[in-house]
């Protein structure tokens, strides 16, 4: 029987920051040290050539204490590993990222060997890299061997009200889990952050943005200021 969850302390913000360098990134960095992770995603991956603006942004973010990861799509375990490894190499060579965000992961443990192989490849290339895997929902415990952090919820505020962790998560520290909640109004922000702490999420990001791409903006300054305050409590 799983141990009951206890409220997380020391929670941090991790942002799927799929917006171009500029004002949004400046605002993001101002949330450090509560903001601890961000993601660059030049073109659904690293793109075909280095972008000097992203080079500058990664440097500035790292200087502020924010670790920056490179976005890589995995096609739910169907994309060729050669293509994925080529993307990883570009991120490391062009942008000196702190790790890799493996998106489009399935929930099934059947694909564990695929992701474990990628995890080992990233760690061999950069031993201190942070590796994140994003199934976006409850997974089997097997995935703990495929990444340093699992996104075990990605969805709307309404869906988050009904969602529950599996229970095995209590055997690991909260900083192994990240929740992403979109379409959340300012009036619901505080309660949503509080719920994430009760659900053992060491990493959280809440936004009022909505589909089709809720990760292409950062919230207004007033919303962002309150989010940083709520998470840091």
Secondary structure, DSSP 8 states (H G I E B T S, - for coil): --------SS-EEEE---S-SSHHHHHHHTTTTTEEEEEE-TTSSS-SS--HHHHHHHHHHHHTT-EEEEEEE-GGGTS-HHHHHHHHHHIIIII--SEEEEES--S-GGGHHHHHHHHHHHHHH-TT-EEEEE--S---GGGGGS-SEEEEEEEEHHHHHH----SGGGGS-GGGEEEEEES--HHHHHHHHHHHHHTT-SEEEE-S--TT-TTSS---HHHHHHHHHHHH-
